[in-house]
């Protein structure tokens, strides 16, 4: 059995100790890895993959998505508005919706090709200047703009906590904010902290190196 499959099954087993694994979506973060490296997991039947660059996703996934209709591609990186039109063509989920201009372009682009994308609004939990995402106090207004004015299908919030040993505190805050909006999906948790994220009701776990190995 492929080492990738063994790692994936171990993660699923860990999740099952605390919740029903089927209620959690493991987004296998495949950015920088070749399709040959990813294929064992695709052939195993896993269908959700994460990329953070539009150009890389297009060259890697366009053909195989035509062949395997159940494959779902998640945009997990910063999305520039000038790449949004192309992103709508390639991706099924966008986890990094974080400003009004981007919402405008995405709404227009998906309408033009009659495609409905699923979205997560990215929140900057620690107000870090180097990270994308809107601030806590803007979430409510931005959510209403996306949903009521732009008719975007917002599933939940997404966040990457600061690296300051307060991960659970950030996860608790974002989970409560998510619930206050009546949202059922939450995109938090990566290779280093996915078990903590489950505790705070994460539904979408973005896991890369624990599945595919360290990036060169």
N, CA, C and O of each residue as an XYZ file, in Angstrom:
864
protein
N       0.841     -1.195      0.000
C       0.000      0.000      0.000
C       0.886      1.259      0.000
O       1.927      1.304      0.656
N       0.449      2.268     -0.746
C       1.181      3.534     -0.828
C       1.288      4.189      0.548
O       0.348      4.152      1.342
N       2.435      4.782      0.812
C       2.639      5.507      2.072
C       1.645      6.645      2.203
O       1.239      6.985      3.314
N       1.248      7.238      1.088
C       0.254      8.322      1.102
C      -1.093      7.797      1.614
O      -1.766      8.460      2.403
N      -1.474      6.614      1.160
C      -2.745      6.014      1.610
C      -2.669      5.674      3.089
O      -3.630      5.888      3.827
N      -1.540      5.150      3.524
C      -1.374      4.827      4.949
C      -1.513      6.082      5.810
O      -2.189      6.063      6.839
N      -0.883      7.149      5.391
C      -0.979      8.400      6.142
C      -2.417      8.923      6.169
O      -2.914      9.369      7.204
N      -3.063      8.858      5.020
C      -4.448      9.338      4.918
C      -5.364      8.535      5.835
O      -6.187      9.107      6.548
N      -5.225      7.229      5.818
C      -6.065      6.370      6.662
C      -5.815      6.619      8.144
O      -6.734      6.531      8.959
N      -4.573      6.927      8.489
C      -4.255      7.228      9.897
C      -4.957      8.502     10.342
O      -5.470      8.577     11.458
N      -4.979      9.504      9.469
C      -5.670     10.757      9.783
C      -7.165     10.507      9.956
O      -7.781     11.017     10.892
N      -7.746      9.723      9.052
C      -9.170      9.405      9.170
C      -9.461      8.667     10.472
O     -10.473      8.913     11.128
N      -8.566      7.766     10.831
C      -8.721      7.014     12.079
C      -8.659      7.945     13.288
O      -9.435      7.793     14.231
N      -7.745      8.898     13.261
C      -7.641      9.875     14.346
C      -8.926     10.698     14.476
O      -9.404     10.959     15.580
N      -9.468     11.096     13.338
C     -10.698     11.896     13.337
C     -11.859     11.085     13.911
O     -12.686     11.611     14.656
N     -11.912      9.810     13.559
C     -13.021      8.959     14.002
C     -13.046      8.749     15.516
O     -14.078      8.383     16.079
N     -11.926      8.979     16.164
C     -11.899      8.852     17.632
C     -12.720      9.946     18.302
O     -13.181      9.792     19.433
N     -12.895     11.048     17.590
C     -13.585     12.194     18.178
C     -14.885     12.558     17.464
O     -15.706     13.292     18.015
N     -15.078     12.062     16.272
C     -16.275     12.434     15.520
C     -16.505     11.429     14.400
O     -15.691     10.535     14.168
N     -17.608     11.589     13.725
C     -17.880     10.767     12.545
C     -17.045     11.316     11.395
O     -17.233     12.454     10.966
N     -16.130     10.502     10.907
C     -15.182     10.988      9.882
C     -15.906     11.503      8.637
O     -15.448     12.447      7.993
N     -17.034     10.881      8.304
C     -17.754     11.292      7.102
C     -18.325     12.706      7.216
O     -18.661     13.320      6.204
N     -18.436     13.226      8.442
C     -18.958     14.578      8.617
C     -17.848     15.625      8.486
O     -18.119     16.825      8.546
N     -16.608     15.179      8.308
C     -15.478     16.077      8.115
C     -14.940     15.895      6.694
O     -14.774     14.770      6.221
N     -14.676     16.992      6.037
C     -14.063     16.923      4.715
C     -12.567     17.165      4.861
O     -12.138     18.233      5.297
N     -11.783     16.166      4.492
C     -10.336     16.346      4.467
C      -9.980     16.941      3.104
O     -10.136     16.292      2.069
N      -9.504     18.172      3.122
C      -9.021     18.803      1.895
C      -7.522     18.493      1.819
O      -6.715     19.096      2.525
N      -7.172     17.557      0.964
C      -5.770     17.145      0.823
C      -5.022     18.238      0.061
O      -5.219     18.421     -1.140
N      -4.165     18.958      0.777
C      -3.500     20.119      0.183
C      -2.361     19.646     -0.713
O      -1.305     19.217     -0.246
N      -2.612     19.739     -2.009
C      -1.723     19.148     -3.013
C      -0.833     20.174     -3.696
O      -0.139     19.845     -4.658
N      -0.841     21.409     -3.216
C      -0.038     22.463     -3.846
C       1.436     22.050     -3.894
O       1.969     21.491     -2.935
N       2.066     22.328     -4.999
C       3.479     22.042     -5.332
C       3.763     20.579     -5.649
O       4.820     20.274     -6.202
N       2.857     19.666     -5.315
C       3.082     18.257     -5.632
C       2.572     17.934     -7.035
O       1.548     18.460     -7.471
N       3.301     17.062     -7.734
C       2.897     16.676     -9.085
C       1.673     15.771     -9.035
O       1.375     15.161     -8.008
N       0.976     15.698    -10.155
C      -0.198     14.839    -10.241
C       0.188     13.364    -10.031
O      -0.583     12.595     -9.456
N       1.372     12.980    -10.493
C       1.847     11.601    -10.289
C       1.941     11.275     -8.792
O       1.629     10.162     -8.368
N       2.371     12.251     -8.014
C       2.508     12.055     -6.564
C       1.135     11.941     -5.888
O       0.969     11.228     -4.898
N       0.158     12.661     -6.449
C      -1.184     12.721     -5.864
C      -2.057     11.534     -6.290
O      -2.982     11.161     -5.568
N      -1.773     10.937     -7.452
C      -2.650      9.925     -8.062
C      -3.019      8.753     -7.154
O      -4.156      8.286     -7.225
N      -2.109      8.249     -6.298
C      -2.532      7.137     -5.434
C      -3.755      7.474     -4.591
O      -4.615      6.621     -4.371
N      -3.835      8.704     -4.123
C      -4.976      9.111     -3.296
C      -6.236      9.312     -4.144
O      -7.343      9.001     -3.705
N      -6.061      9.825     -5.344
C      -7.200      9.958     -6.263
C      -7.751      8.573     -6.601
O      -8.961      8.350     -6.560
N      -6.858      7.657     -6.932
C      -7.288      6.292     -7.274
C      -7.905      5.557     -6.086
O      -8.708      4.640     -6.258
N      -7.521      5.973     -4.883
C      -8.075      5.407     -3.654
C      -9.510      5.866     -3.420
O     -10.250      5.273     -2.635
N      -9.889      6.944     -4.126
C     -11.265      7.416     -4.049
C     -11.461      8.743     -3.336
O     -12.593      9.207     -3.200
N     -10.367      9.367     -2.874
C     -10.531     10.660     -2.205
C     -10.712     11.747     -3.267
O     -10.018     11.757     -4.284
N     -11.654     12.661     -3.018
C     -12.066     13.577     -4.072
C     -11.813     15.065     -3.797
O     -12.056     15.888     -4.681
N     -11.336     15.435     -2.608
C     -11.188     16.858     -2.272
C      -9.714     17.248     -2.154
O      -8.968     16.672     -1.361
N      -9.301     18.251     -2.967
C      -7.890     18.675     -3.021
C      -7.778     20.195     -2.959
O      -8.638     20.920     -3.460
N      -6.703     20.657     -2.336
C      -6.510     22.090     -2.154
C      -5.287     22.616     -2.880
O      -4.212     22.020     -2.821
N      -5.457     23.725     -3.560
C      -4.369     24.407     -4.256
C      -4.385     25.880     -3.862
O      -5.427     26.410     -3.477
N      -3.233     26.540     -3.956
C      -3.230     27.953     -3.586
C      -2.803     28.896     -4.706
O      -2.645     30.097     -4.485
N      -2.615     28.345     -5.925
C      -2.298     29.200     -7.072
C      -3.155     28.780     -8.261
O      -3.237     27.601     -8.608
N      -3.784     29.766     -8.869
C      -4.699     29.492     -9.977
C      -3.970     28.847    -11.149
O      -4.459     27.877    -11.729
N      -2.804     29.382    -11.496
C      -2.066     28.886    -12.664
C      -1.639     27.430    -12.476
O      -1.765     26.618    -13.392
N      -1.139     27.109    -11.294
C      -0.725     25.730    -11.016
C      -1.926     24.787    -11.055
O      -1.845     23.689    -11.605
N      -3.030     25.221    -10.473
C      -4.236     24.390    -10.452
C      -4.744     24.108    -11.864
O      -5.164     22.995    -12.179
N      -4.696     25.130    -12.698
C      -5.178     24.969    -14.074
C      -4.346     23.937    -14.827
O      -4.902     23.046    -15.469
N      -3.031     24.045    -14.756
C      -2.174     23.126    -15.501
C      -2.234     21.709    -14.948
O      -2.084     20.741    -15.694
N      -2.451     21.586    -13.656
C      -2.428     20.269    -13.015
C      -3.765     19.534    -13.095
O      -3.791     18.320    -13.299
N      -4.863     20.251    -12.938
C      -6.146     19.603    -12.682
C      -7.165     19.661    -13.825
O      -8.135     18.903    -13.825
N      -6.957     20.543    -14.784
C      -8.001     20.770    -15.793
C      -8.404     19.487    -16.514
O      -9.593     19.199    -16.652
N      -7.420     18.719    -16.975
C      -7.719     17.519    -17.742
C      -8.325     16.415    -16.885
O      -9.310     15.793    -17.283
N      -7.752     16.168    -15.724
C      -8.251     15.062    -14.897
C      -9.641     15.353    -14.327
O     -10.408     14.429    -14.056
N      -9.964     16.635    -14.146
C     -11.309     16.973    -13.682
C     -12.365     16.669    -14.745
O     -13.522     16.389    -14.429
N     -11.949     16.729    -15.997
C     -12.873     16.355    -17.078
C     -13.130     14.844    -17.069
O     -14.220     14.379    -17.402
N     -12.093     14.095    -16.679
C     -12.198     12.636    -16.656
C     -12.900     12.120    -15.399
O     -13.659     11.152    -15.449
N     -12.634     12.782    -14.279
C     -13.214     12.368    -12.993
C     -14.126     13.479    -12.490
O     -13.678     14.429    -11.848
N     -15.395     13.342    -12.789
C     -16.359     14.414    -12.536
C     -16.586     14.678    -11.050
O     -17.056     15.755    -10.684
N     -16.261     13.715    -10.189
C     -16.506     13.891     -8.750
C     -15.382     14.636     -8.037
O     -15.525     14.984     -6.865
N     -14.276     14.886     -8.717
C     -13.169     15.619     -8.095
C     -13.590     17.047     -7.743
O     -14.186     17.747     -8.562
N     -13.280     17.463     -6.539
C     -13.599     18.818     -6.085
C     -12.305     19.539     -5.730
O     -11.480     19.026     -4.974
N     -12.141     20.737     -6.286
C     -10.917     21.496     -6.086
C     -11.204     22.725     -5.218
O     -12.149     23.477     -5.460
N     -10.359     22.902     -4.202
C     -10.521     23.980     -3.229
C      -9.404     25.002     -3.387
O      -8.225     24.651     -3.334
N      -9.772     26.262     -3.582
C      -8.801     27.352     -3.593
C      -8.578     27.781     -2.153
O      -9.488     28.303     -1.509
N      -7.357     27.561     -1.640
C      -7.095     27.853     -0.231
C      -6.111     29.005     -0.041
O      -5.866     29.434      1.086
N      -5.548     29.505     -1.139
C      -4.580     30.593     -1.045
C      -5.215     31.942     -1.323
O      -6.393     32.032     -1.670
N      -4.418     32.988     -1.165
C      -4.864     34.344     -1.468
C      -5.300     34.424     -2.924
O      -4.558     34.011     -3.815
N      -6.490     34.947     -3.174
C      -7.009     35.059     -4.535
C      -7.091     36.529     -4.925
O      -7.842     37.299     -4.326
N      -6.307     36.914     -5.942
C      -6.368     38.273     -6.474
C      -7.597     38.399     -7.368
O      -7.980     37.449     -8.050
N      -8.198     39.558     -7.358
C      -9.432     39.744     -8.139
C      -9.195     39.566     -9.639
O     -10.113     39.188    -10.367
N      -7.969     39.834    -10.108
C      -7.699     39.660    -11.541
C      -7.549     38.188    -11.943
O      -7.487     37.866    -13.130
N      -7.491     37.303    -10.949
C      -7.440     35.863    -11.221
C      -8.787     35.179    -10.921
O      -8.940     33.972    -11.113
N      -9.742     35.966    -10.453
C     -11.004     35.393     -9.971
C     -11.818     34.725    -11.095
O     -12.420     33.670    -10.894
N     -11.824     35.349    -12.262
C     -12.592     34.787    -13.385
C     -12.089     33.387    -13.736
O     -12.887     32.473    -13.943
N     -10.782     33.223    -13.801
C     -10.186     31.916    -14.100
C     -10.421     30.945    -12.950
O     -10.661     29.760    -13.177
N     -10.354     31.439    -11.721
C     -10.563     30.582    -10.555
C     -11.960     29.967    -10.558
O     -12.133     28.801    -10.202
N     -12.938     30.742    -10.956
C     -14.317     30.251    -11.000
C     -14.449     29.086    -11.980
O     -15.239     28.168    -11.758
N     -13.679     29.126    -13.054
C     -13.735     28.051    -14.048
C     -13.145     26.749    -13.514
O     -13.596     25.665    -13.883
N     -12.141     26.852    -12.648
C     -11.385     25.681    -12.205
C     -11.872     25.117    -10.874
O     -11.998     23.903    -10.713
N     -12.147     26.018     -9.915
C     -12.401     25.586     -8.538
C     -13.878     25.368     -8.250
O     -14.753     25.941     -8.898
N     -14.126     24.518     -7.256
C     -15.480     24.252     -6.779
C     -15.746     24.953     -5.443
O     -16.881     25.300     -5.117
N     -14.673     25.150     -4.686
C     -14.737     25.839     -3.393
C     -13.661     26.918     -3.369
O     -12.560     26.718     -3.881
N     -13.983     28.053     -2.776
C     -12.985     29.095     -2.544
C     -13.013     29.446     -1.060
O     -14.027     29.906     -0.535
N     -11.870     29.217     -0.387
C     -11.782     29.407      1.063
C     -11.253     30.786      1.438
O     -11.116     31.085      2.624
N     -10.959     31.619      0.469
C     -10.238     32.864      0.747
C     -10.978     34.106      0.240
O     -10.360     35.029     -0.292
N     -12.284     34.122      0.405
C     -13.084     35.298      0.064
C     -12.872     36.337      1.166
O     -13.228     36.099      2.321
N     -12.295     37.484      0.814
C     -11.884     38.394      1.892
C     -12.029     39.882      1.584
O     -11.551     40.716      2.353
N     -12.676     40.229      0.477
C     -12.904     41.657      0.244
C     -14.028     41.853     -0.768
O     -14.378     40.950     -1.527
N     -14.585     43.073     -0.750
C     -15.776     43.372     -1.541
C     -15.502     43.316     -3.043
O     -16.332     42.820     -3.805
N     -14.360     43.813     -3.468
C     -14.021     43.784     -4.899
C     -13.966     42.346     -5.405
O     -14.462     42.043     -6.490
N     -13.361     41.466     -4.614
C     -13.282     40.060     -4.991
C     -14.674     39.443     -5.062
O     -14.974     38.687     -5.986
N     -15.512     39.759     -4.102
C     -16.891     39.243     -4.106
C     -17.632     39.680     -5.362
O     -18.368     38.896     -5.961
N     -17.435     40.935     -5.759
C     -18.092     41.458     -6.963
C     -17.680     40.681     -8.212
O     -18.520     40.279     -9.018
N     -16.363     40.477     -8.354
C     -15.854     39.788     -9.550
C     -16.287     38.326     -9.556
O     -16.671     37.801    -10.601
N     -16.229     37.667     -8.410
C     -16.637     36.266     -8.325
C     -18.120     36.099     -8.655
O     -18.501     35.178     -9.378
N     -18.941     36.982     -8.129
C     -20.385     36.905     -8.386
C     -20.680     37.038     -9.884
O     -21.482     36.289    -10.442
N     -20.023     37.995    -10.512
C     -20.223     38.212    -11.948
C     -19.684     37.036    -12.762
O     -20.320     36.593    -13.719
N     -18.519     36.538    -12.382
C     -17.866     35.466    -13.141
C     -18.654     34.167    -13.076
O     -18.808     33.488    -14.091
N     -19.154     33.814    -11.896
C     -19.891     32.550    -11.803
C     -21.249     32.640    -12.514
O     -21.750     31.654    -13.054
N     -21.825     33.839    -12.500
C     -23.093     34.042    -13.213
C     -22.883     33.903    -14.718
O     -23.729     33.345    -15.417
N     -21.758     34.409    -15.213
C     -21.473     34.372    -16.651
C     -21.360     32.952    -17.186
O     -21.700     32.695    -18.341
N     -20.879     32.018    -16.344
C     -20.739     30.637    -16.824
C     -21.747     29.694    -16.149
O     -21.651     28.471    -16.262
N     -22.706     30.295    -15.450
C     -23.785     29.517    -14.823
C     -23.234     28.410    -13.915
O     -23.608     27.242    -14.029
N     -22.342     28.811    -13.019
C     -21.734     27.869    -12.084
C     -21.844     28.421    -10.672
O     -21.595     29.606    -10.449
N     -22.211     27.584     -9.728
C     -22.325     28.018     -8.342
C     -21.141     27.487     -7.537
O     -20.993     26.277     -7.362
N     -20.304     28.396     -7.049
C     -19.144     28.048     -6.233
C     -19.554     28.089     -4.760
O     -20.434     28.854     -4.367
N     -18.903     27.255     -3.961
C     -19.107     27.303     -2.513
C     -17.967     28.114     -1.894
O     -16.802     27.939     -2.253
N     -18.317     29.004     -0.958
C     -17.341     29.948     -0.427
C     -17.182     29.864      1.086
O     -18.117     29.544      1.820
N     -15.952     30.167      1.527
C     -15.669     30.454      2.927
C     -15.106     31.870      2.997
O     -14.272     32.250      2.175
N     -15.554     32.641      3.965
C     -15.010     33.976      4.192
C     -13.791     33.848      5.098
O     -13.880     33.304      6.198
N     -12.654     34.353      4.628
C     -11.423     34.272      5.418
C     -11.360     35.406      6.435
O     -11.510     36.580      6.097
N     -11.135     35.027      7.676
C     -11.039     35.990      8.776
C      -9.593     36.044      9.266
O      -8.957     35.008      9.464
N      -9.088     37.242      9.455
C      -7.739     37.441      9.986
C      -7.846     37.510     11.512
O      -8.073     38.578     12.079
N      -7.679     36.357     12.167
C      -7.974     36.246     13.592
C      -7.048     37.069     14.464
O      -7.457     37.569     15.511
N      -5.804     37.213     14.041
C      -4.842     37.934     14.867
C      -4.510     39.325     14.347
O      -3.568     39.962     14.818
N      -5.303     39.803     13.353
C      -5.024     41.096     12.718
C      -3.552     41.204     12.294
O      -2.894     42.217     12.528
N      -3.061     40.134     11.667
C      -1.673     40.091     11.220
C      -1.545     40.745      9.843
O      -2.273     40.401      8.912
N      -0.632     41.671      9.730
C      -0.509     42.429      8.478
C      -0.072     41.555      7.312
O      -0.380     41.861      6.161
N       0.650     40.460      7.600
C       1.152     39.608      6.519
C       0.134     38.575      6.062
O       0.379     37.844      5.102
N      -1.005     38.510      6.741
C      -2.026     37.513      6.380
C      -3.255     38.178      5.777
O      -3.602     39.312      6.110
N      -3.897     37.445      4.887
C      -5.141     37.911      4.287
C      -6.291     37.685      5.269
O      -6.131     37.064      6.319
N      -7.429     38.201      4.895
C      -8.616     37.993      5.716
C      -9.163     39.297      6.249
O      -8.430     40.273      6.412
N     -10.466     39.308      6.521
C     -11.085     40.514      7.069
C     -11.061     40.436      8.592
O     -10.952     39.353      9.167
N     -11.161     41.580      9.228
C     -11.102     41.627     10.689
C     -12.424     41.161     11.291
O     -13.461     41.165     10.628
N     -12.367     40.764     12.548
C     -13.552     40.269     13.258
C     -14.730     41.226     13.137
O     -15.857     40.807     12.871
N     -14.466     42.502     13.332
C     -15.585     43.446     13.391
C     -16.197     43.747     12.023
O     -17.207     44.445     11.939
N     -15.593     43.225     10.952
C     -16.153     43.420      9.606
C     -16.910     42.201      9.094
O     -17.559     42.258      8.050
N     -16.823     41.102      9.833
C     -17.361     39.826      9.331
C     -18.856     39.910      9.075
O     -19.327     39.493      8.017
N     -19.601     40.440     10.024
C     -21.055     40.452      9.911
C     -21.516     41.222      8.675
O     -22.341     40.731      7.905
N     -20.987     42.417      8.491
C     -21.383     43.253      7.351
C     -20.943     42.623      6.031
O     -21.687     42.638      5.050
N     -19.737     42.073      6.015
C     -19.240     41.468      4.778
C     -20.032     40.206      4.418
O     -20.334     39.970      3.249
N     -20.362     39.410      5.418
C     -21.187     38.214      5.179
C     -22.530     38.616      4.559
O     -22.972     38.010      3.583
N     -23.173     39.637      5.128
C     -24.468     40.083      4.599
C     -24.335     40.606      3.174
O     -25.218     40.385      2.345
N     -23.238     41.299      2.888
C     -23.011     41.801      1.531
C     -22.889     40.638      0.545
O     -23.518     40.640     -0.514
N     -22.077     39.651      0.905
C     -21.844     38.503      0.013
C     -23.126     37.714     -0.254
O     -23.405     37.316     -1.385
N     -23.885     37.501      0.797
C     -25.060     36.630      0.691
C     -26.275     37.373      0.142
O     -26.941     36.894     -0.775
N     -26.556     38.537      0.704
C     -27.800     39.237      0.363
C     -27.683     40.078     -0.901
O     -28.629     40.166     -1.685
N     -26.511     40.700     -1.099
C     -26.371     41.557     -2.276
C     -25.762     40.840     -3.474
O     -26.099     41.144     -4.618
N     -24.865     39.885     -3.217
C     -24.174     39.210     -4.308
C     -24.650     37.771     -4.512
O     -24.247     37.111     -5.470
N     -25.500     37.293     -3.620
C     -26.087     35.954     -3.760
C     -25.026     34.851     -3.849
O     -25.175     33.887     -4.600
N     -23.963     35.012     -3.073
C     -22.913     33.995     -3.038
C     -23.262     32.932     -1.997
O     -23.833     33.231     -0.948
N     -22.912     31.704     -2.307
C     -23.209     30.577     -1.418
C     -22.092     30.450     -0.380
O     -21.145     29.687     -0.565
N     -22.215     31.199      0.703
C     -21.199     31.186      1.762
C     -21.522     30.052      2.746
O     -22.556     30.062      3.413
N     -20.607     29.078      2.814
C     -20.805     27.925      3.693
C     -20.407     28.225      5.132
O     -21.025     27.732      6.076
N     -19.352     29.051      5.290
C     -18.837     29.297      6.630
C     -17.628     30.206      6.597
O     -17.335     30.840      5.584
N     -16.934     30.260      7.714
C     -15.729     31.069      7.850
C     -14.489     30.198      7.714
O     -14.547     28.982      7.901
N     -13.367     30.830      7.386
C     -12.078     30.150      7.288
C     -11.049     31.007      8.005
O     -11.124     32.235      7.969
N     -10.086     30.362      8.658
C      -9.035     31.125      9.329
C      -7.774     30.292      9.493
O      -7.811     29.062      9.523
N      -6.663     30.999      9.598
C      -5.358     30.417      9.929
C      -4.876     31.139     11.185
O      -4.606     32.339     11.133
N      -4.763     30.442     12.297
C      -4.418     31.142     13.547
C      -2.968     31.623     13.555
O      -2.107     31.028     12.907
N      -2.702     32.706     14.296
C      -1.312     33.133     14.478
C      -0.503     32.040     15.168
O      -1.052     31.220     15.904
N       0.767     32.036     14.929
C       1.650     31.031     15.518
C       2.175     31.530     16.876
O       3.344     31.885     17.026
N       1.260     31.541     17.855
C       1.653     32.114     19.150
C       1.159     31.287     20.346
O       0.995     31.818     21.444
N       0.928     30.005     20.131
C       0.532     29.087     21.201
C      -0.849     29.377     21.785
O      -1.173     28.910     22.876
N      -1.658     30.143     21.065
C      -3.032     30.388     21.525
C      -4.045     29.814     20.522
O      -5.154     30.329     20.377
N      -3.642     28.749     19.843
C      -4.457     28.193     18.762
C      -5.885     27.893     19.210
O      -6.839     28.252     18.520
N      -6.037     27.243     20.348
C      -7.384     26.863     20.792
C      -8.251     28.082     21.094
O      -9.460     28.068     20.863
N      -7.634     29.115     21.603
C      -8.390     30.349     21.875
C      -8.923     30.941     20.568
O     -10.076     31.367     20.495
N      -8.072     30.965     19.538
C      -8.512     31.474     18.231
C      -9.589     30.574     17.631
O     -10.579     31.064     17.088
N      -9.399     29.268     17.728
C     -10.392     28.336     17.191
C     -11.739     28.492     17.896
O     -12.792     28.441     17.260
N     -11.696     28.679     19.200
C     -12.937     28.880     19.968
C     -13.657     30.146     19.498
O     -14.873     30.142     19.306
N     -12.902     31.221     19.316
C     -13.499     32.495     18.903
C     -14.115     32.403     17.511
O     -15.226     32.883     17.286
N     -13.398     31.789     16.584
C     -13.912     31.707     15.213
C     -15.107     30.769     15.135
O     -16.026     31.000     14.351
N     -15.102     29.716     15.939
C     -16.223     28.782     15.976
C     -17.479     29.471     16.507
O     -18.574     29.267     15.985
N     -17.315     30.277     17.537
C     -18.456     31.012     18.099
C     -18.982     32.057     17.113
O     -20.191     32.249     16.983
N     -18.060     32.727     16.424
C     -18.466     33.710     15.419
C     -19.219     33.032     14.278
O     -20.228     33.546     13.794
N     -18.723     31.882     13.859
C     -19.364     31.104     12.800
C     -20.792     30.733     13.195
O     -21.725     30.882     12.406
N     -20.948     30.247     14.426
C     -22.262     29.837     14.926
C     -23.212     31.037     15.032
O     -24.412     30.903     14.795
N     -22.672     32.204     15.388
C     -23.519     33.396     15.534
C     -24.138     33.825     14.209
O     -25.182     34.478     14.181
N     -23.483     33.453     13.113
C     -24.014     33.746     11.775
C     -24.951     32.649     11.281
O     -25.533     32.757     10.202
N     -25.091     31.591     12.079
C     -25.943     30.475     11.693
C     -25.325     29.573     10.643
O     -26.034     28.881      9.913
N     -23.977     29.582     10.566
C     -23.281     28.806      9.544
C     -22.892     27.429     10.075
O     -22.469     27.291     11.223
N     -23.041     26.417      9.227
C     -22.827     25.043      9.664
C     -21.437     24.493      9.295
O     -21.027     23.451      9.807
N     -20.725     25.185      8.419
C     -19.414     24.725      7.972
C     -18.332     25.683      8.449
O     -18.552     26.887      8.574
N     -17.154     25.116      8.714
C     -16.048     25.907      9.233
C     -14.736     25.325      8.721
O     -14.481     24.130      8.864
N     -13.908     26.173      8.126
C     -12.643     25.724      7.538
C     -11.479     26.173      8.423
O     -10.890     27.233      8.211
N     -11.164     25.345      9.414
C      -9.988     25.568     10.256
C      -9.293     24.237     10.475
O      -9.916     23.180     10.377
N      -8.002     24.289     10.772
C      -7.248     23.078     11.046
C      -6.391     22.645      9.872
O      -6.871     22.473      8.752
N      -5.084     22.470     10.165
C      -4.141     22.006      9.158
C      -3.346     20.842      9.744
O      -3.740     20.283     10.768
N      -2.252     20.474      9.122
C      -1.509     19.290      9.554
C      -1.125     19.354     11.029
O      -1.164     18.341     11.726
N      -0.757     20.534     11.503
C      -0.230     20.654     12.865
C      -1.304     20.763     13.942
O      -1.024     20.539     15.119
N      -2.533     21.107     13.547
C      -3.537     21.393     14.579
C      -4.944     20.876     14.249
O      -5.926     21.347     14.822
N      -5.044     19.907     13.327
C      -6.383     19.492     12.888
C      -7.208     18.840     13.990
O      -8.435     18.941     13.984
N      -6.545     18.168     14.944
C      -7.296     17.550     16.032
C      -7.906     18.603     16.959
O      -9.011     18.416     17.469
N      -7.194     19.700     17.174
C      -7.759     20.808     17.957
C      -8.935     21.438     17.211
O      -9.928     21.829     17.825
N      -8.817     21.532     15.885
C      -9.876     22.146     15.085
C     -11.179     21.349     15.155
O     -12.266     21.928     15.165
N     -11.067     20.034     15.202
C     -12.254     19.184     15.307
C     -13.028     19.504     16.580
O     -14.259     19.534     16.581
N     -12.299     19.739     17.654
C     -12.899     20.076     18.954
C     -13.784     21.321     18.847
O     -14.760     21.475     19.581
N     -13.417     22.205     17.911
C     -14.168     23.457     17.741
C     -15.014     23.448     16.464
O     -15.247     24.483     15.840
N     -15.459     22.260     16.105
C     -16.501     22.069     15.079
C     -16.051     22.375     13.651
O     -16.862     22.764     12.811
N     -14.772     22.202     13.383
C     -14.328     22.343     11.997
C     -14.945     21.242     11.144
O     -15.014     20.086     11.563
N     -15.390     21.606      9.953
C     -15.927     20.616      9.004
C     -14.973     20.382      7.840
O     -15.057     19.356      7.165
N     -14.067     21.326      7.600
C     -13.136     21.230      6.471
C     -11.704     21.393      6.992
O     -11.302     22.473      7.424
N     -10.955     20.304      6.940
C      -9.592     20.257      7.467
C      -8.612     20.291      6.302
O      -8.653     19.414      5.439
N      -7.735     21.281      6.263
C      -6.819     21.484      5.138
C      -5.470     20.851      5.486
O      -4.626     21.482      6.122
N      -5.278     19.610      5.066
C      -4.126     18.834      5.502
C      -3.241     18.471      4.311
O      -3.697     17.849      3.352
N      -1.965     18.871      4.386
C      -1.045     18.637      3.264
C       0.114     17.741      3.603
O       0.156     16.595      3.157
N       1.079     18.241      4.399
C       2.329     17.507      4.622
C       2.106     16.179      5.340
O       2.857     15.231      5.110
N       1.110     16.085      6.189
C       0.851     14.809      6.878
C       0.383     13.729      5.907
O       0.474     12.539      6.210
N      -0.111     14.134      4.754
C      -0.550     13.172      3.729
C       0.535     12.955      2.685
O       0.935     11.822      2.414
N       1.001     14.040      2.109
C       1.883     13.952      0.946
C       3.373     14.017      1.288
O       4.214     13.799      0.416
N       3.709     14.314      2.546
C       5.102     14.469      2.920
C       5.529     15.923      2.879
O       4.771     16.797      2.457
N       6.737     16.169      3.317
C       7.256     17.541      3.347
C       7.524     18.048      1.922
O       7.933     17.296      1.038
N       7.280     19.334      1.740
C       7.561     19.939      0.430
C       9.052     20.271      0.326
O       9.690     20.680      1.296
N       9.574     20.084     -0.867
C      10.998     20.378     -1.075
C      11.198     21.886     -1.212
O      12.325     22.345     -1.394
